[in-house]
Each structure stands twice: as C-alpha cells, then as structure tokens.
C-alpha cells in the first residue's frame, strides 16, 4: 500500500476459494491472478469524489471500475505490481 493515503481507497481481496481468481482493473484491462489462499490489495488514488467505484463479480473474476481521473493499482506483499 502506498504511504501517501491522501484521497485513496483500498480493497483487500482474499481468495478463499479453491480456484484461481482473476482481478481486472478497468479501464486499463490490467489483469492479476490470485492463487487460492492468497491476497491482493487494490488501491485507487484520486478520482471524482462524487462517483462510485464499481465492482463486478463474474465466475472466477472480480472487475474493478475506477472513477474518472483516478489511478488504480494492485499490490502484493507491500509492493506495487506492474
């Protein structure tokens, strides 16, 4: 998680299933896999405070829709993923 938490929101996603979970960050279409038992943190910084962050669940996917003007990133073990 970034140290500057000004105007940021984070979601900790734990894969409690027995299958691989795919996390997708839109509108960039960045995809990350979360193995069973592992965690991933999704962090959004900035964005229009009036808008809501969207989250859509599909079979083995969670899709996060960022707010206008924001930057969304994925973190694992305290490090930002590419």
HTML snippet that shows the backbone in 3Dmol.js (N, CA, C, O; Angstrom):
<script src="https://3Dmol.org/build/3Dmol-min.js"></script>
<div id="view" style="width:600px;height:400px;position:relative"></div>
<script>
const pdb = `
ATOM      1  N   UNK A   1       0.854  -1.185   0.000  1.00  0.00           N
ATOM      2  CA  UNK A   1       0.000   0.000   0.000  1.00  0.00           C
ATOM      3  C   UNK A   1       0.889   1.233   0.000  1.00  0.00           C
ATOM      4  O   UNK A   1       1.862   1.298   0.752  1.00  0.00           O
ATOM      5  N   UNK A   2       0.566   2.207  -0.832  1.00  0.00           N
ATOM      6  CA  UNK A   2       1.369   3.432  -0.843  1.00  0.00           C
ATOM      7  C   UNK A   2       1.317   4.138   0.499  1.00  0.00           C
ATOM      8  O   UNK A   2       0.331   4.039   1.229  1.00  0.00           O
ATOM      9  N   UNK A   3       2.397   4.856   0.819  1.00  0.00           N
ATOM     10  CA  UNK A   3       2.446   5.548   2.103  1.00  0.00           C
ATOM     11  C   UNK A   3       1.572   6.801   2.100  1.00  0.00           C
ATOM     12  O   UNK A   3       1.041   7.181   3.144  1.00  0.00           O
ATOM     13  N   UNK A   4       1.416   7.453   0.936  1.00  0.00           N
ATOM     14  CA  UNK A   4       0.545   8.623   0.841  1.00  0.00           C
ATOM     15  C   UNK A   4      -0.885   8.132   0.646  1.00  0.00           C
ATOM     16  O   UNK A   4      -1.247   7.659  -0.431  1.00  0.00           O
ATOM     17  N   UNK A   5      -1.690   8.248   1.696  1.00  0.00           N
ATOM     18  CA  UNK A   5      -3.059   7.737   1.647  1.00  0.00           C
ATOM     19  C   UNK A   5      -4.077   8.842   1.391  1.00  0.00           C
ATOM     20  O   UNK A   5      -5.278   8.625   1.547  1.00  0.00           O
ATOM     21  N   UNK A   6      -3.600  10.041   0.993  1.00  0.00           N
ATOM     22  CA  UNK A   6      -4.483  11.153   0.713  1.00  0.00           C
ATOM     23  C   UNK A   6      -5.396  10.786  -0.447  1.00  0.00           C
ATOM     24  O   UNK A   6      -4.936  10.388  -1.517  1.00  0.00           O
ATOM     25  N   UNK A   7      -6.692  10.927  -0.216  1.00  0.00           N
ATOM     26  CA  UNK A   7      -7.691  10.660  -1.250  1.00  0.00           C
ATOM     27  C   UNK A   7      -7.483   9.283  -1.895  1.00  0.00           C
ATOM     28  O   UNK A   7      -7.506   9.155  -3.119  1.00  0.00           O
ATOM     29  N   UNK A   8      -7.284   8.269  -1.070  1.00  0.00           N
ATOM     30  CA  UNK A   8      -7.126   6.917  -1.600  1.00  0.00           C
ATOM     31  C   UNK A   8      -8.084   5.954  -0.904  1.00  0.00           C
ATOM     32  O   UNK A   8      -8.489   6.157   0.241  1.00  0.00           O
ATOM     33  N   UNK A   9      -8.424   4.916  -1.629  1.00  0.00           N
ATOM     34  CA  UNK A   9      -9.300   3.860  -1.124  1.00  0.00           C
ATOM     35  C   UNK A   9      -8.617   2.544  -1.449  1.00  0.00           C
ATOM     36  O   UNK A   9      -8.063   2.376  -2.535  1.00  0.00           O
ATOM     37  N   UNK A  10      -8.656   1.603  -0.500  1.00  0.00           N
ATOM     38  CA  UNK A  10      -8.062   0.302  -0.794  1.00  0.00           C
ATOM     39  C   UNK A  10      -9.046  -0.815  -0.473  1.00  0.00           C
ATOM     40  O   UNK A  10      -9.881  -0.710   0.425  1.00  0.00           O
ATOM     41  N   UNK A  11      -8.912  -1.878  -1.240  1.00  0.00           N
ATOM     42  CA  UNK A  11      -9.724  -3.081  -1.070  1.00  0.00           C
ATOM     43  C   UNK A  11      -8.764  -4.250  -0.916  1.00  0.00           C
ATOM     44  O   UNK A  11      -7.923  -4.472  -1.787  1.00  0.00           O
ATOM     45  N   UNK A  12      -8.871  -4.985   0.149  1.00  0.00           N
ATOM     46  CA  UNK A  12      -8.067  -6.193   0.315  1.00  0.00           C
ATOM     47  C   UNK A  12      -8.919  -7.365  -0.142  1.00  0.00           C
ATOM     48  O   UNK A  12      -9.987  -7.623   0.413  1.00  0.00           O
ATOM     49  N   UNK A  13      -8.440  -8.070  -1.153  1.00  0.00           N
ATOM     50  CA  UNK A  13      -9.178  -9.190  -1.730  1.00  0.00           C
ATOM     51  C   UNK A  13      -8.459 -10.475  -1.358  1.00  0.00           C
ATOM     52  O   UNK A  13      -7.305 -10.673  -1.738  1.00  0.00           O
ATOM     53  N   UNK A  14      -9.131 -11.352  -0.617  1.00  0.00           N
ATOM     54  CA  UNK A  14      -8.572 -12.654  -0.253  1.00  0.00           C
ATOM     55  C   UNK A  14      -9.308 -13.720  -1.046  1.00  0.00           C
ATOM     56  O   UNK A  14     -10.538 -13.752  -1.067  1.00  0.00           O
ATOM     57  N   UNK A  15      -8.558 -14.581  -1.690  1.00  0.00           N
ATOM     58  CA  UNK A  15      -9.154 -15.669  -2.446  1.00  0.00           C
ATOM     59  C   UNK A  15      -9.361 -16.850  -1.504  1.00  0.00           C
ATOM     60  O   UNK A  15      -8.433 -17.613  -1.234  1.00  0.00           O
ATOM     61  N   UNK A  16     -10.579 -16.989  -1.011  1.00  0.00           N
ATOM     62  CA  UNK A  16     -10.904 -18.070  -0.083  1.00  0.00           C
ATOM     63  C   UNK A  16     -11.476 -19.285  -0.811  1.00  0.00           C
ATOM     64  O   UNK A  16     -11.932 -20.241  -0.184  1.00  0.00           O
ATOM     65  N   UNK A  17     -11.445 -19.233  -2.142  1.00  0.00           N
ATOM     66  CA  UNK A  17     -11.957 -20.365  -2.918  1.00  0.00           C
ATOM     67  C   UNK A  17     -10.827 -21.362  -3.181  1.00  0.00           C
ATOM     68  O   UNK A  17      -9.683 -21.144  -2.781  1.00  0.00           O
ATOM     69  N   UNK A  18     -11.157 -22.421  -3.836  1.00  0.00           N
ATOM     70  CA  UNK A  18     -10.152 -23.420  -4.200  1.00  0.00           C
ATOM     71  C   UNK A  18      -9.659 -23.256  -5.619  1.00  0.00           C
ATOM     72  O   UNK A  18      -8.942 -24.112  -6.137  1.00  0.00           O
ATOM     73  N   UNK A  19     -10.048 -22.137  -6.261  1.00  0.00           N
ATOM     74  CA  UNK A  19      -9.686 -21.884  -7.658  1.00  0.00           C
ATOM     75  C   UNK A  19      -8.953 -20.554  -7.781  1.00  0.00           C
ATOM     76  O   UNK A  19      -9.030 -19.708  -6.891  1.00  0.00           O
ATOM     77  N   UNK A  20      -8.249 -20.379  -8.881  1.00  0.00           N
ATOM     78  CA  UNK A  20      -7.578 -19.112  -9.168  1.00  0.00           C
ATOM     79  C   UNK A  20      -8.627 -18.033  -9.403  1.00  0.00           C
ATOM     80  O   UNK A  20      -9.628 -18.262 -10.082  1.00  0.00           O
ATOM     81  N   UNK A  21      -8.385 -16.853  -8.835  1.00  0.00           N
ATOM     82  CA  UNK A  21      -9.255 -15.695  -9.009  1.00  0.00           C
ATOM     83  C   UNK A  21      -8.510 -14.675  -9.856  1.00  0.00           C
ATOM     84  O   UNK A  21      -7.330 -14.416  -9.622  1.00  0.00           O
ATOM     85  N   UNK A  22      -9.185 -14.101 -10.828  1.00  0.00           N
ATOM     86  CA  UNK A  22      -8.595 -13.055 -11.657  1.00  0.00           C
ATOM     87  C   UNK A  22      -9.188 -11.711 -11.253  1.00  0.00           C
ATOM     88  O   UNK A  22     -10.406 -11.558 -11.159  1.00  0.00           O
ATOM     89  N   UNK A  23      -8.308 -10.739 -11.016  1.00  0.00           N
ATOM     90  CA  UNK A  23      -8.703  -9.367 -10.713  1.00  0.00           C
ATOM     91  C   UNK A  23      -8.396  -8.533 -11.946  1.00  0.00           C
ATOM     92  O   UNK A  23      -7.287  -8.588 -12.478  1.00  0.00           O
ATOM     93  N   UNK A  24      -9.372  -7.763 -12.400  1.00  0.00           N
ATOM     94  CA  UNK A  24      -9.193  -6.913 -13.571  1.00  0.00           C
ATOM     95  C   UNK A  24      -9.457  -5.470 -13.162  1.00  0.00           C
ATOM     96  O   UNK A  24     -10.466  -5.169 -12.524  1.00  0.00           O
ATOM     97  N   UNK A  25      -8.533  -4.576 -13.536  1.00  0.00           N
ATOM     98  CA  UNK A  25      -8.676  -3.149 -13.242  1.00  0.00           C
ATOM     99  C   UNK A  25      -9.019  -2.417 -14.535  1.00  0.00           C
ATOM    100  O   UNK A  25      -8.231  -2.399 -15.480  1.00  0.00           O
ATOM    101  N   UNK A  26     -10.187  -1.823 -14.562  1.00  0.00           N
ATOM    102  CA  UNK A  26     -10.655  -1.097 -15.737  1.00  0.00           C
ATOM    103  C   UNK A  26     -10.600   0.401 -15.481  1.00  0.00           C
ATOM    104  O   UNK A  26     -10.825   0.833 -14.350  1.00  0.00           O
ATOM    105  N   UNK A  27     -10.311   1.196 -16.486  1.00  0.00           N
ATOM    106  CA  UNK A  27     -10.388   0.927 -17.911  1.00  0.00           C
ATOM    107  C   UNK A  27      -9.089   0.439 -18.548  1.00  0.00           C
ATOM    108  O   UNK A  27      -9.005   0.378 -19.774  1.00  0.00           O
ATOM    109  N   UNK A  28      -8.088   0.095 -17.769  1.00  0.00           N
ATOM    110  CA  UNK A  28      -6.778  -0.289 -18.316  1.00  0.00           C
ATOM    111  C   UNK A  28      -6.700  -1.747 -18.735  1.00  0.00           C
ATOM    112  O   UNK A  28      -5.781  -2.132 -19.459  1.00  0.00           O
ATOM    113  N   UNK A  29      -7.642  -2.557 -18.296  1.00  0.00           N
ATOM    114  CA  UNK A  29      -7.672  -4.002 -18.592  1.00  0.00           C
ATOM    115  C   UNK A  29      -6.453  -4.721 -18.007  1.00  0.00           C
ATOM    116  O   UNK A  29      -6.014  -5.737 -18.545  1.00  0.00           O
ATOM    117  N   UNK A  30      -5.904  -4.191 -16.900  1.00  0.00           N
ATOM    118  CA  UNK A  30      -4.806  -4.876 -16.212  1.00  0.00           C
ATOM    119  C   UNK A  30      -5.369  -6.089 -15.487  1.00  0.00           C
ATOM    120  O   UNK A  30      -6.353  -5.981 -14.755  1.00  0.00           O
ATOM    121  N   UNK A  31      -4.742  -7.246 -15.691  1.00  0.00           N
ATOM    122  CA  UNK A  31      -5.217  -8.491 -15.069  1.00  0.00           C
ATOM    123  C   UNK A  31      -4.173  -9.040 -14.101  1.00  0.00           C
ATOM    124  O   UNK A  31      -2.977  -9.038 -14.389  1.00  0.00           O
ATOM    125  N   UNK A  32      -4.652  -9.512 -12.944  1.00  0.00           N
ATOM    126  CA  UNK A  32      -3.798 -10.092 -11.917  1.00  0.00           C
ATOM    127  C   UNK A  32      -4.446 -11.383 -11.434  1.00  0.00           C
ATOM    128  O   UNK A  32      -5.667 -11.455 -11.298  1.00  0.00           O
ATOM    129  N   UNK A  33      -3.640 -12.387 -11.178  1.00  0.00           N
ATOM    130  CA  UNK A  33      -4.182 -13.641 -10.660  1.00  0.00           C
ATOM    131  C   UNK A  33      -3.901 -13.736  -9.161  1.00  0.00           C
ATOM    132  O   UNK A  33      -2.850 -13.322  -8.671  1.00  0.00           O
ATOM    133  N   UNK A  34      -4.877 -14.296  -8.458  1.00  0.00           N
ATOM    134  CA  UNK A  34      -4.760 -14.506  -7.020  1.00  0.00           C
ATOM    135  C   UNK A  34      -4.961 -15.998  -6.778  1.00  0.00           C
ATOM    136  O   UNK A  34      -6.040 -16.540  -7.020  1.00  0.00           O
ATOM    137  N   UNK A  35      -3.923 -16.642  -6.305  1.00  0.00           N
ATOM    138  CA  UNK A  35      -3.977 -18.074  -6.040  1.00  0.00           C
ATOM    139  C   UNK A  35      -4.866 -18.336  -4.812  1.00  0.00           C
ATOM    140  O   UNK A  35      -5.045 -17.448  -3.979  1.00  0.00           O
ATOM    141  N   UNK A  36      -5.419 -19.545  -4.700  1.00  0.00           N
ATOM    142  CA  UNK A  36      -6.212 -19.883  -3.513  1.00  0.00           C
ATOM    143  C   UNK A  36      -5.424 -19.620  -2.226  1.00  0.00           C
ATOM    144  O   UNK A  36      -4.277 -20.045  -2.088  1.00  0.00           O
ATOM    145  N   UNK A  37      -6.057 -18.916  -1.293  1.00  0.00           N
ATOM    146  CA  UNK A  37      -5.423 -18.593  -0.017  1.00  0.00           C
ATOM    147  C   UNK A  37      -4.598 -17.324  -0.018  1.00  0.00           C
ATOM    148  O   UNK A  37      -4.207 -16.847   1.047  1.00  0.00           O
ATOM    149  N   UNK A  38      -4.321 -16.759  -1.198  1.00  0.00           N
ATOM    150  CA  UNK A  38      -3.520 -15.536  -1.288  1.00  0.00           C
ATOM    151  C   UNK A  38      -4.401 -14.291  -1.247  1.00  0.00           C
ATOM    152  O   UNK A  38      -5.625 -14.363  -1.357  1.00  0.00           O
ATOM    153  N   UNK A  39      -3.725 -13.125  -1.084  1.00  0.00           N
ATOM    154  CA  UNK A  39      -4.409 -11.835  -1.046  1.00  0.00           C
ATOM    155  C   UNK A  39      -3.797 -10.881  -2.044  1.00  0.00           C
ATOM    156  O   UNK A  39      -2.633 -11.006  -2.423  1.00  0.00           O
ATOM    157  N   UNK A  40      -4.605  -9.924  -2.462  1.00  0.00           N
ATOM    158  CA  UNK A  40      -4.160  -8.844  -3.338  1.00  0.00           C
ATOM    159  C   UNK A  40      -4.852  -7.585  -2.829  1.00  0.00           C
ATOM    160  O   UNK A  40      -6.010  -7.638  -2.414  1.00  0.00           O
ATOM    161  N   UNK A  41      -4.165  -6.474  -2.858  1.00  0.00           N
ATOM    162  CA  UNK A  41      -4.772  -5.210  -2.452  1.00  0.00           C
ATOM    163  C   UNK A  41      -4.938  -4.339  -3.685  1.00  0.00           C
ATOM    164  O   UNK A  41      -3.987  -4.135  -4.439  1.00  0.00           O
ATOM    165  N   UNK A  42      -6.148  -3.824  -3.891  1.00  0.00           N
ATOM    166  CA  UNK A  42      -6.444  -2.910  -4.984  1.00  0.00           C
ATOM    167  C   UNK A  42      -6.541  -1.519  -4.372  1.00  0.00           C
ATOM    168  O   UNK A  42      -7.306  -1.296  -3.434  1.00  0.00           O
ATOM    169  N   UNK A  43      -5.752  -0.577  -4.914  1.00  0.00           N
ATOM    170  CA  UNK A  43      -5.699   0.782  -4.369  1.00  0.00           C
ATOM    171  C   UNK A  43      -6.084   1.767  -5.467  1.00  0.00           C
ATOM    172  O   UNK A  43      -5.562   1.709  -6.581  1.00  0.00           O
ATOM    173  N   UNK A  44      -7.003   2.671  -5.138  1.00  0.00           N
ATOM    174  CA  UNK A  44      -7.349   3.749  -6.059  1.00  0.00           C
ATOM    175  C   UNK A  44      -6.961   5.075  -5.423  1.00  0.00           C
ATOM    176  O   UNK A  44      -7.265   5.326  -4.257  1.00  0.00           O
ATOM    177  N   UNK A  45      -6.289   5.922  -6.195  1.00  0.00           N
ATOM    178  CA  UNK A  45      -5.886   7.257  -5.733  1.00  0.00           C
ATOM    179  C   UNK A  45      -6.488   8.302  -6.666  1.00  0.00           C
ATOM    180  O   UNK A  45      -6.487   8.151  -7.888  1.00  0.00           O
ATOM    181  N   UNK A  46      -7.002   9.365  -6.051  1.00  0.00           N
ATOM    182  CA  UNK A  46      -7.588  10.448  -6.835  1.00  0.00           C
ATOM    183  C   UNK A  46      -8.980  10.097  -7.307  1.00  0.00           C
ATOM    184  O   UNK A  46      -9.638   9.226  -6.739  1.00  0.00           O
ATOM    185  N   UNK A  47      -9.416  10.762  -8.325  1.00  0.00           N
ATOM    186  CA  UNK A  47     -10.724  10.477  -8.895  1.00  0.00           C
ATOM    187  C   UNK A  47     -11.797  11.420  -8.409  1.00  0.00           C
ATOM    188  O   UNK A  47     -11.616  12.154  -7.437  1.00  0.00           O
ATOM    189  N   UNK A  48     -12.899  11.386  -9.090  1.00  0.00           N
ATOM    190  CA  UNK A  48     -14.050  12.225  -8.790  1.00  0.00           C
ATOM    191  C   UNK A  48     -14.740  11.702  -7.533  1.00  0.00           C
ATOM    192  O   UNK A  48     -15.265  10.589  -7.543  1.00  0.00           O
ATOM    193  N   UNK A  49     -14.750  12.489  -6.443  1.00  0.00           N
ATOM    194  CA  UNK A  49     -15.336  12.004  -5.191  1.00  0.00           C
ATOM    195  C   UNK A  49     -16.848  11.794  -5.260  1.00  0.00           C
ATOM    196  O   UNK A  49     -17.420  11.151  -4.379  1.00  0.00           O
ATOM    197  N   UNK A  50     -17.495  12.322  -6.286  1.00  0.00           N
ATOM    198  CA  UNK A  50     -18.935  12.149  -6.429  1.00  0.00           C
ATOM    199  C   UNK A  50     -19.255  10.773  -7.030  1.00  0.00           C
ATOM    200  O   UNK A  50     -20.308  10.198  -6.757  1.00  0.00           O
ATOM    201  N   UNK A  51     -18.351  10.263  -7.834  1.00  0.00           N
ATOM    202  CA  UNK A  51     -18.560   8.958  -8.471  1.00  0.00           C
ATOM    203  C   UNK A  51     -18.332   7.820  -7.484  1.00  0.00           C
ATOM    204  O   UNK A  51     -17.697   7.991  -6.444  1.00  0.00           O
ATOM    205  N   UNK A  52     -18.860   6.668  -7.832  1.00  0.00           N
ATOM    206  CA  UNK A  52     -18.636   5.455  -7.048  1.00  0.00           C
ATOM    207  C   UNK A  52     -17.699   4.531  -7.811  1.00  0.00           C
ATOM    208  O   UNK A  52     -17.670   4.536  -9.042  1.00  0.00           O
ATOM    209  N   UNK A  53     -16.934   3.738  -7.069  1.00  0.00           N
ATOM    210  CA  UNK A  53     -16.114   2.703  -7.682  1.00  0.00           C
ATOM    211  C   UNK A  53     -17.025   1.513  -7.948  1.00  0.00           C
ATOM    212  O   UNK A  53     -17.791   1.101  -7.076  1.00  0.00           O
ATOM    213  N   UNK A  54     -16.941   0.969  -9.142  1.00  0.00           N
ATOM    214  CA  UNK A  54     -17.758  -0.185  -9.477  1.00  0.00           C
ATOM    215  C   UNK A  54     -16.982  -1.480  -9.284  1.00  0.00           C
ATOM    216  O   UNK A  54     -15.785  -1.545  -9.562  1.00  0.00           O
ATOM    217  N   UNK A  55     -17.669  -2.502  -8.809  1.00  0.00           N
ATOM    218  CA  UNK A  55     -17.073  -3.831  -8.686  1.00  0.00           C
ATOM    219  C   UNK A  55     -18.082  -4.825  -9.251  1.00  0.00           C
ATOM    220  O   UNK A  55     -19.244  -4.859  -8.846  1.00  0.00           O
ATOM    221  N   UNK A  56     -17.608  -5.627 -10.192  1.00  0.00           N
ATOM    222  CA  UNK A  56     -18.465  -6.627 -10.823  1.00  0.00           C
ATOM    223  C   UNK A  56     -17.871  -8.007 -10.595  1.00  0.00           C
ATOM    224  O   UNK A  56     -16.687  -8.228 -10.852  1.00  0.00           O
ATOM    225  N   UNK A  57     -18.687  -8.932 -10.113  1.00  0.00           N
ATOM    226  CA  UNK A  57     -18.242 -10.303  -9.881  1.00  0.00           C
ATOM    227  C   UNK A  57     -18.729 -11.190 -11.022  1.00  0.00           C
ATOM    228  O   UNK A  57     -19.901 -11.159 -11.397  1.00  0.00           O
ATOM    229  N   UNK A  58     -17.814 -11.971 -11.560  1.00  0.00           N
ATOM    230  CA  UNK A  58     -18.148 -12.978 -12.557  1.00  0.00           C
ATOM    231  C   UNK A  58     -17.620 -14.303 -12.040  1.00  0.00           C
ATOM    232  O   UNK A  58     -17.138 -14.361 -10.909  1.00  0.00           O
ATOM    233  N   UNK A  59     -17.692 -15.362 -12.820  1.00  0.00           N
ATOM    234  CA  UNK A  59     -17.352 -16.702 -12.342  1.00  0.00           C
ATOM    235  C   UNK A  59     -16.106 -16.748 -11.467  1.00  0.00           C
ATOM    236  O   UNK A  59     -16.219 -17.012 -10.270  1.00  0.00           O
ATOM    237  N   UNK A  60     -14.965 -16.510 -12.001  1.00  0.00           N
ATOM    238  CA  UNK A  60     -13.727 -16.535 -11.220  1.00  0.00           C
ATOM    239  C   UNK A  60     -12.994 -15.213 -11.394  1.00  0.00           C
ATOM    240  O   UNK A  60     -11.764 -15.171 -11.431  1.00  0.00           O
ATOM    241  N   UNK A  61     -13.781 -14.108 -11.504  1.00  0.00           N
ATOM    242  CA  UNK A  61     -13.212 -12.783 -11.750  1.00  0.00           C
ATOM    243  C   UNK A  61     -13.885 -11.744 -10.867  1.00  0.00           C
ATOM    244  O   UNK A  61     -15.072 -11.838 -10.555  1.00  0.00           O
ATOM    245  N   UNK A  62     -13.093 -10.746 -10.471  1.00  0.00           N
ATOM    246  CA  UNK A  62     -13.608  -9.508  -9.884  1.00  0.00           C
ATOM    247  C   UNK A  62     -13.096  -8.387 -10.767  1.00  0.00           C
ATOM    248  O   UNK A  62     -11.892  -8.280 -11.002  1.00  0.00           O
ATOM    249  N   UNK A  63     -13.996  -7.553 -11.255  1.00  0.00           N
ATOM    250  CA  UNK A  63     -13.617  -6.450 -12.122  1.00  0.00           C
ATOM    251  C   UNK A  63     -13.883  -5.150 -11.367  1.00  0.00           C
ATOM    252  O   UNK A  63     -15.007  -4.892 -10.937  1.00  0.00           O
ATOM    253  N   UNK A  64     -12.834  -4.330 -11.209  1.00  0.00           N
ATOM    254  CA  UNK A  64     -12.936  -3.038 -10.538  1.00  0.00           C
ATOM    255  C   UNK A  64     -12.949  -1.946 -11.599  1.00  0.00           C
ATOM    256  O   UNK A  64     -12.084  -1.913 -12.473  1.00  0.00           O
ATOM    257  N   UNK A  65     -13.941  -1.042 -11.521  1.00  0.00           N
ATOM    258  CA  UNK A  65     -14.068   0.066 -12.454  1.00  0.00           C
ATOM    259  C   UNK A  65     -13.698   1.352 -11.723  1.00  0.00           C
ATOM    260  O   UNK A  65     -14.400   1.781 -10.807  1.00  0.00           O
ATOM    261  N   UNK A  66     -12.594   1.958 -12.136  1.00  0.00           N
ATOM    262  CA  UNK A  66     -12.072   3.155 -11.480  1.00  0.00           C
ATOM    263  C   UNK A  66     -12.931   4.378 -11.782  1.00  0.00           C
ATOM    264  O   UNK A  66     -13.614   4.446 -12.804  1.00  0.00           O
ATOM    265  N   UNK A  67     -12.877   5.338 -10.868  1.00  0.00           N
ATOM    266  CA  UNK A  67     -13.573   6.605 -11.066  1.00  0.00           C
ATOM    267  C   UNK A  67     -12.797   7.473 -12.054  1.00  0.00           C
ATOM    268  O   UNK A  67     -11.595   7.290 -12.244  1.00  0.00           O
ATOM    269  N   UNK A  68     -13.486   8.405 -12.670  1.00  0.00           N
ATOM    270  CA  UNK A  68     -12.888   9.328 -13.624  1.00  0.00           C
ATOM    271  C   UNK A  68     -11.723  10.075 -12.970  1.00  0.00           C
ATOM    272  O   UNK A  68     -11.863  10.604 -11.867  1.00  0.00           O
ATOM    273  N   UNK A  69     -10.586  10.118 -13.643  1.00  0.00           N
ATOM    274  CA  UNK A  69      -9.424  10.865 -13.171  1.00  0.00           C
ATOM    275  C   UNK A  69      -8.595  10.161 -12.119  1.00  0.00           C
ATOM    276  O   UNK A  69      -7.664  10.756 -11.577  1.00  0.00           O
ATOM    277  N   UNK A  70      -8.904   8.913 -11.816  1.00  0.00           N
ATOM    278  CA  UNK A  70      -8.155   8.205 -10.770  1.00  0.00           C
ATOM    279  C   UNK A  70      -7.088   7.298 -11.372  1.00  0.00           C
ATOM    280  O   UNK A  70      -7.040   7.066 -12.580  1.00  0.00           O
ATOM    281  N   UNK A  71      -6.245   6.799 -10.491  1.00  0.00           N
ATOM    282  CA  UNK A  71      -5.244   5.793 -10.844  1.00  0.00           C
ATOM    283  C   UNK A  71      -5.505   4.608  -9.933  1.00  0.00           C
ATOM    284  O   UNK A  71      -5.619   4.767  -8.718  1.00  0.00           O
ATOM    285  N   UNK A  72      -5.599   3.426 -10.513  1.00  0.00           N
ATOM    286  CA  UNK A  72      -5.867   2.222  -9.735  1.00  0.00           C
ATOM    287  C   UNK A  72      -4.690   1.277  -9.922  1.00  0.00           C
ATOM    288  O   UNK A  72      -4.194   1.102 -11.035  1.00  0.00           O
ATOM    289  N   UNK A  73      -4.247   0.670  -8.828  1.00  0.00           N
ATOM    290  CA  UNK A  73      -3.094  -0.231  -8.893  1.00  0.00           C
ATOM    291  C   UNK A  73      -3.326  -1.445  -8.003  1.00  0.00           C
ATOM    292  O   UNK A  73      -4.194  -1.449  -7.130  1.00  0.00           O
ATOM    293  N   UNK A  74      -2.526  -2.470  -8.253  1.00  0.00           N
ATOM    294  CA  UNK A  74      -2.607  -3.703  -7.467  1.00  0.00           C
ATOM    295  C   UNK A  74      -1.307  -3.860  -6.686  1.00  0.00           C
ATOM    296  O   UNK A  74      -0.224  -3.556  -7.185  1.00  0.00           O
ATOM    297  N   UNK A  75      -1.437  -4.344  -5.445  1.00  0.00           N
ATOM    298  CA  UNK A  75      -0.299  -4.503  -4.544  1.00  0.00           C
ATOM    299  C   UNK A  75      -0.316  -5.898  -3.940  1.00  0.00           C
ATOM    300  O   UNK A  75      -1.372  -6.450  -3.630  1.00  0.00           O
ATOM    301  N   UNK A  76       0.890  -6.459  -3.779  1.00  0.00           N
ATOM    302  CA  UNK A  76       1.027  -7.751  -3.103  1.00  0.00           C
ATOM    303  C   UNK A  76       2.272  -7.677  -2.237  1.00  0.00           C
ATOM    304  O   UNK A  76       3.328  -7.240  -2.695  1.00  0.00           O
ATOM    305  N   UNK A  77       2.151  -8.104  -0.988  1.00  0.00           N
ATOM    306  CA  UNK A  77       3.284  -8.113  -0.054  1.00  0.00           C
ATOM    307  C   UNK A  77       3.964  -6.754   0.043  1.00  0.00           C
ATOM    308  O   UNK A  77       5.188  -6.672   0.137  1.00  0.00           O
ATOM    309  N   UNK A  78       3.163  -5.682   0.021  1.00  0.00           N
ATOM    310  CA  UNK A  78       3.703  -4.334   0.184  1.00  0.00           C
ATOM    311  C   UNK A  78       4.360  -3.748  -1.052  1.00  0.00           C
ATOM    312  O   UNK A  78       4.952  -2.671  -0.985  1.00  0.00           O
ATOM    313  N   UNK A  79       4.262  -4.447  -2.191  1.00  0.00           N
ATOM    314  CA  UNK A  79       4.886  -3.947  -3.425  1.00  0.00           C
ATOM    315  C   UNK A  79       3.839  -3.787  -4.522  1.00  0.00           C
ATOM    316  O   UNK A  79       2.960  -4.630  -4.700  1.00  0.00           O
ATOM    317  N   UNK A  80       3.961  -2.682  -5.249  1.00  0.00           N
ATOM    318  CA  UNK A  80       3.058  -2.439  -6.369  1.00  0.00           C
ATOM    319  C   UNK A  80       3.409  -3.386  -7.517  1.00  0.00           C
ATOM    320  O   UNK A  80       4.580  -3.555  -7.858  1.00  0.00           O
ATOM    321  N   UNK A  81       2.395  -3.992  -8.102  1.00  0.00           N
ATOM    322  CA  UNK A  81       2.607  -4.905  -9.210  1.00  0.00           C
ATOM    323  C   UNK A  81       2.606  -4.142 -10.528  1.00  0.00           C
ATOM    324  O   UNK A  81       1.905  -3.140 -10.666  1.00  0.00           O
ATOM    325  N   UNK A  82       3.388  -4.613 -11.498  1.00  0.00           N
ATOM    326  CA  UNK A  82       3.424  -3.921 -12.799  1.00  0.00           C
ATOM    327  C   UNK A  82       2.124  -4.085 -13.573  1.00  0.00           C
ATOM    328  O   UNK A  82       1.996  -3.565 -14.681  1.00  0.00           O
TER     329      UNK A  82
END
`;
const viewer = $3Dmol.createViewer("view");
viewer.addModel(pdb, "pdb");
viewer.setStyle({}, {cartoon: {color: "spectrum"}});
viewer.zoomTo();
viewer.render();
</script>
